[in-house]
Amino acid sequence: STMVSKEEFDKAAEEVKAYAQCTNDEQLELYGWFKQANVGDINTARPGMLDFKGKAKWDAWEKCKGTSKEDAMAKYVEVVEKIKAKYA
């Protein structure tokens, strides 16, 4: 995947806020790549059974495990571009 700069990543993170209509799945995918890009591999325990939202977010981040921060930034920007095209 192409390299994206921190500026491009931050810009995408700002721009996607305008697309409140994106689906739960899209939001989770964004969350996972965002965390991977900023933190790296998941470093927290999976939330308890009743924390559905927390679990969904944890699972989304966990799916990105093993991806470098650079690749995660590129993936994140890719998802934002898809969302922008879909809801344009």
C-alpha positions, 0 to 999 in steps of 0.5 A: 500500500502507498505510504501516507504522511501523518498530515494526510492521516490527520486530515482524513481523521478530520474529514471523516467526522463530516460523514456521520451517516457511515455504518457501525461497521465502517466506524469500527473499521476506522476505529481499528485502523486508527488505534493501530496507527496510533498505538500499534498492536492491541494492548488491553484485555477484551471487555466483559460480556455485557460491554457490547460496544467495548467488545466490538471496538476491541475486536475491530482493533484486534483484527488489525494486529501485526500491521505496522503503524505506517500500513495502518495509517494507509488503511485508515485513509483508504477506508475514509476515501471509500466512505467519502466516495460512498456518501459524496 
